[in-house]
């Protein structure tokens, strides 16, 4: 199988290239060579590659930046998503759209199911939901996969930010009332490979098992890294941001697991694996 990946330079994109490349031919494109929101760019890439599967891992992901750069966020996350999905149709290929837990408002108290009604708050969240809908409307053969709290080698992710802060400050105050599903990019990539081996199109959630607060996540990061730093829990309201964050955005991956025959490991085990990969030259 030949796979075309948009957003191949990102932390998820790199692991998608590794996983899908191990099972067949894999071609990756990204900025500045290919701008998915530029009319004709995605189509040209798809026609050149002639893939059996198209994965859209390209996105505008600066949650706070989107509040002041709304046009660009919508341009990439909705218009770009539609153009990639249309390009996949043109070459007779299914499309995968990577979405986010932010499509939910975080007011729930149980893990969100794929069919739960979304209620995005903020430009980033709204544009990603619009991207889901644009993808589904443009290409009936679609896999929309929401994920959360992604981290992978080479990424500017929460793990690396925490380690950098711990190295520069004597004490850290960490949010304890934001609960989610930390997810290792390699696990999501493997789940996507299993899912796309079939034709059960639809919406799924792809996250590592379990849940934790940002405070608990950071504590585990420091423990695994062997970093000693003084920490204290705090409320998210003490760190106001331009864009709202869902307080509870735990996702249930059961539908994807059952459909794909893939079992996500607990987030703690996935984080240990990340540190093993991180230590490799």
N, C-alpha and C positions, 0 to 999 in steps of 0.2 A: 504494500500500500504506500502511496505517495501522499505526504502531508505537507500543506503549506501553512506556515505559522506567521501571523502578523503580530508584531510586538516581540520578536525573537530575542531582543537584547535585554529585556527586563528579567527580573529574578525568576518569575514563573516561566517566561519564554525560554530561558536557558535550560531549565529542567525539562520543558516540553521537547526541546530539540534533542536532549539526551535520551529521553524515554522513547519518543516516537522514532528517533533515528536508529535506535537499537532494533526496532521491529520492521524497518523498511526505509525507503528514501524519505528524507525530510529536508524541506527548504524553508529558510527563515528570512523574513524581511522586516525592516524597521526604519525609523527616521535616521538620517535625513533622506535616505534613498527613496522610501515609499511613505507618503503621507496618506493615510487611509481616508481622510476627509476631503482630499483633493479629487474632484470628479475625474474618473477614468484611471486613477492610480491603482486602486485595488483590482479593478478589472484587468488592467494590463499585466499585473503581477500574476493573477490567477490564470490568464490565458497563456502566459509564458511558462508557468509551472505545470499546468494541466494536472492538478492534484485530484486524489480520490476523496480528500477531506480537507476542509479549511478551518483553522482555529484562529479566532480573533482574541488575542491576549493583549492587544493594544488599547490603552485607555488613558484618559486624563484622570490622575489619581490624587492630585493635591486637593484634599478635602477643604481646607481653609482657603487656599488660593482660588478655588472655583467661585467663591462668593464675590470676588472682585474681578474674575476673569470668566464670567459666565458664558460669554459667546464662544470662547475656545473650548470650555468644558462640554457644552452642547454640541459643538462642531465635531469633536472627536467621539464623544460617548453616544450620541444619537446618530448624527449624519454619517459618521465614519462606520458605525455599526451597520447601518442600512446599506451602505455602499459595499461593505465586505460581504454581507449576506446576499446581495444581488449578484456580486461577482461569483460567489459560490454557485448560485443558480445557473449562471451563464456557462459554467464548466461542468454542470451536472454533478455537483458535490454537496454533501451536507455541510453545515456550518456549526461551530461551537462558539458561543458567546460567554465570556467570563464576566459574571456579575458579582454582586456584593451584598453582604448582610445589611448594608445601609438602606436598602429598599424598605426595610421595616423601621417603625418608629421607636422600637425599644420599650414599648409600654407593656409588653407581655411578661409572663412569668414561667413559661414552659418553652422548650425548644421550638423554633419556628419550623413549620412544614412548608414544602414547596407551594402548596395550594392556599396557604394563609394569605389574606388580603394585604398587599403592600401599602405602606403609608410613608413615603420618603419625606425627610425633612432636610432642606438645604439643597443647593444647586447640584453638588456632586451626586447626592442620592437621587434626586429627581432626574438628572440626565442619564444615570445608569439604568433606572427603570425604563426611561424612554428608549434606551438602547435595546433593552430586552424586547420591548414591544415592536420596535422597528425591525429587529432581527426576525422575530416570529412572523411578522406581516410579510416580510420580503422573501423568506425561505421556509416553506413548510417542513423541510427536513432540517430541523434545528435542535441542538442541545443547548439549553440555557442553564449554566451551572453557577450558582451563587457560592461564594466562598468568603472567608473572613480572616482577619488578623494574619495575613500571609507573611512568611519570612523564608528566605532562601539565600544561598551563598551569593555574595556580591551585591545584595540589595540594601537599600537605605531603609531598613525595617526596624521594628520595635526592639528586637534583640540587640542589634548593633547600636541603636540609640541609647539603650539602657547601659550597655557596657561603656560607651563613650562618656555618658554622664557620671557613671561611677568612678571613672578615672580622673574626673575633673572637679568633683565636688565631695565634700566630707560627709554630706547627708542628703538623702533624697526623700521627697514626699511623693507618694505614689497613690494613684486613684484606686479606691477600693469599691466604688459603686458603679463601675462599668464592667459588665460581665459578657464574655464572648468565647469564641472557639479558635484558639491559636492553631494555625495550619501550616505545615511544612510543604513547600512548593513541590518537592519530589513526590510526596504522597498524593497530592492533587493531580500531578502529571500522570502518575501510574493509574489512578482512578479514571482519568479521562481516557486513557488508552483502552482500559477495559470496557468502559461505557460505549465508546465509539466503535467498538468491534461489532456491535449490533445496530439495530435500527429502531430502538425504542425512543423515538424523539420526544422531547418535552422539557420540562423544567425540573432541575435537581438541586440539591445542596451537597457541596463537597467540602467537608471539614474533618479535621481529626476529632476523635471521640473525646467527650468530656467537656468541661467548662471551667473557667477561672476568672478572677478579676484581674485587672491590670496589675494590681499590687501582688497578687499571688504569682502571676506570670513572671514579673520582675524578680521576685524572691527566688523562684526556681532557676531563672537565668543566672543569677549571681551564684547560687549554690553549685550549678553545673560548671560554671566558669572558674570556680574557686576564687571568687572576688569577695572581699570583705568590705562592706560599706554599710553605714548606719542608715536605716530606712524607717519611715513612719507612714501609716495609712492616712489618706485624706479623702475628701469628697471632690467629685469632679467640678462642682460649682466654684471651688477655690482656684481653678485654672480655666477661666472663661476663654472660649474659642469663638472664632468668627462663624463657624458652622456647627450646628448641633450634632452631638454624638448619641447614638442609641444606647440607653443605659443597659438594656438586656437584649443582646442580639445573637444568642446561641442558636445555631442551626442544627436540624436533625438530618444526618446523611443517610438514613435508613433506605429511602427510595433508591438512591444511587447504588448503595451496597447490594440491595436485593436484585436490582436490574442488571448490574454489571458483574455480580459475583465477586465483589471486591470488598475487603474489610478494612476500614480505616483503623489504625492503631490509636491508642490514647495519646493525647497531646504531649504528655510528659515523655513518653518513649520517642515520639517524633522529635522533640527538642533535643534529647540526648543524641540522636542520630545527626542532627544539624551540627552539634558541636564536634562530633567525630569528623564530619565532612569539612568543617571549618578549619580543623587542625591539619588537614591534608595539604601538602604543598601544591 
